Amino acid sequence: MADTVGLTSPPERKGIRRLWFAFSQLFAHTPLLGWLLGVLLASGIERIAGTSFARLIGLGKAPVLFGVDIALKTPALLPATLLYDLIIYVIPIFLVVRFLSPLANRVAGWLLRYPMGVSAVVHVLLLYFGLHLWTGVSDYRVLVAKLMLIAIMITLSLNVVNGYMGEFSCSHPGFMALGAYIASLVTVVLLVGGSNFGPARLPAALGPFLFPIALILGGLVAALGAMLVAFPSFRTRGDYLAIISLAFMFIVKSLFENLEALGGARGFGNQPNLASLPVVFIWTMLCIWIINNFVQSTMGKALNAVRDGELAADAMTVDTRKTKMIAFLFAAFWAGVAGGLFAHVLRYVNPGTFGLQKLAEVLAMLYFGGLNSVTGSIVGAVGYNLLSEMLRPLELFKWIIIPLLLILVMLFRPTGLIAFREFNLRNILQPKQQPSKEEVKNVPSAS
Amino acid sequence: MASFLQQVVNALQWGSFYALIALGYSMVYGVLMLFNFAHGDIFMVGSYIGFFIATGLISLASLGIVTLPGWALVTLTILLAMFLTSFVGMLVERIGYRPLRGAPRASAAITGLMIGIILETGNLALLGASRQKFPDIIETTTFQIAGVSLTNTKILIVLISLLIMLALHQFIMRTKWGMAMRAMAYDFMVVPLMGVPLNTIASLTFGLGSALAAAAGVFYGMAFPVLDPYMGIEYGWKAFVAAILGGRGSVVGAVIAGFLMGFIDIFVAAYFPSTMRNLIAFSIILVILTFRPHGFFGQPHSAQLRL
């Protein structure tokens, strides 16, 4: 009897699910623009009043990462950090989201009348301003944000191989190392100079123009390295990519350990300070945009077809080997670019950075976020990095909690949190509430 | 010549660690088509379990409760460590692999990797950062034969390793359980339909592999008596490469590739700067895999990857 009722009436929500439903209904009509405005306001408030407010409630300075690190270090400060988060972040964002969403909806709808690019650029600019204000409080935040953005690039590029192509590649640390060293070599030789390289050859003012060239060169060399992996491993289907790419990673690491001209195992430093936050941000957005276009293109669909059944894809006129090669080289290129940025953010690299530890980290970010999904990679990289920074005070136990979390994610969602979701720009940018009927009638007549 | 022979002896010992660990990878990969990335850390756990057993037995002797003769001490340490570590392996299978049987294979590899990290960190948290000294369970005597110095530890390690490998080969070839494992390696979709219990065989495979890794761990402790929690990482990954080099699911192949890996390691370190060890070792492997992508004894198979 209960079954027949259940078939016709909407599903009944009980307890927490009901609360959650009511809660999510509060924000159902807020477009992305509204959230961005909220973040902007909260970051602005924190920039202006954060430090003094933190002093007022007994925190020494503004908590860097939402106070989690402070609360883990001294649990007695937990109420104060919660209060700080509530006043600075939660309430302003809630107010904006709740009361400005009609305005945000109207603006978002108005923006969509122009080509989609305009709306996308406005959103990205707002996101950048939010990030800029938020990171302005401390240098540590700037560093965390930069590394997070670079992690997004690496995870996305690995997703092209492990998610979209369905192979298991272990060589991303190697590609990163290639990109990092080549880009550093270009900038250091031309702009800085040193005992090994002689005096600087170009004025430092050319740095910002040279930097993209150096990064692209690093990416291209990484892609060249990928060719070395791709030729033997794509002759046969199977797990040989895993082994060959692992061997490649060890070879690259060992190579740089033995290149005394580049510092050997001691590392290679003194990179010019070119990777500022806007530069890293622009490259990350470029990477997301291009990879998203790539995986949604015919090539991306062919890649998915190869993953799901290589024989069938072959029969459907997909040139499987060429597809796999292009995707692999493409992923390696972006890993190389990310490596170059990474080297210029830290302004020091050593071969030990690009070892098995890095591999485990990249794989963790990818499988945490989700395979075959651009959104998943972004969520995975941001989530992993934030978690990793926040749990830093736990020291050793951090490396028990994070793996445990990842195991739980794998057990309950074996392909990651947000897997196999398409990234549809229009769905994200569009207003969440259609304008009322009169407005719909008025708009065409007015225009 | 003498130094060359000396290197051969060292390489045999070094290679037997790789071969024993590679067997565990190879069996899991052969039977279940999965990578067990926790295996290197199971080697580490086995070594530590051996350390505790040996220390316990020696302190029992020094307290005057039970005094074991030397051969019994070695045998008991190895056997107990193998027995206990096999349960660690089964636990890893139960937690990280069995729930993911229907999932993409890479997901299980990731859980394995994470379990490995937990084992390392757990060890570090429980025992602290100081390295442990493996007790001398055997009195070392050195023989000089034609300028080559042989210790009884080296001979023992190589001989027992070969014995264990032979026993494993006999187990897989002669017993009903071994036959079930081979059948599962042939087709793990159909064979369970014939009444072969998949879960039991999977547990058995992980248990056997872990026991072999524990033996390698105890031998490692006997030969190089300093243990640290991260010792399994590089061994594990290199033995993994050796297992694939041997060919999918091939016991003989894994043993040969393991010894080859040991030989490459030792000889590169002997005649080149030791920092180039990985560079040359993996370049050789890359070349071999380019010409024999299925390894030494692997058959080309149509891998129906489930992702």
Interface residues (C-beta under 8 A of the other chain):
Chain A: N162 G166 F168 F231 P232 S233 R235 T236 R237 G238 D239 Y240 A242 I243 I244 L246 A247 F248 F250 I251 K253 S254 L255 E257 N258 G264 A265 R307 L356 A360 L363 A364 Y367 L371 L396 F397 W399 I400 P403 L404 L406 I407 M410 L411 P414 T415
Chain B: F35 I95 G96 P99 L100 G102 A103 P104 A106 S107 A108 A109 I110 T111 L113 M114 I115 I117 I118 E120 T121 G122 L124 A125 I233 E234 W237 F240 V241 I244 L245 P273 T275 M276 R277 N278 L279 A281 F282 S283 I285 L286 L289 T290 P293 H294 P300 H301 S302 A303 L305 L307
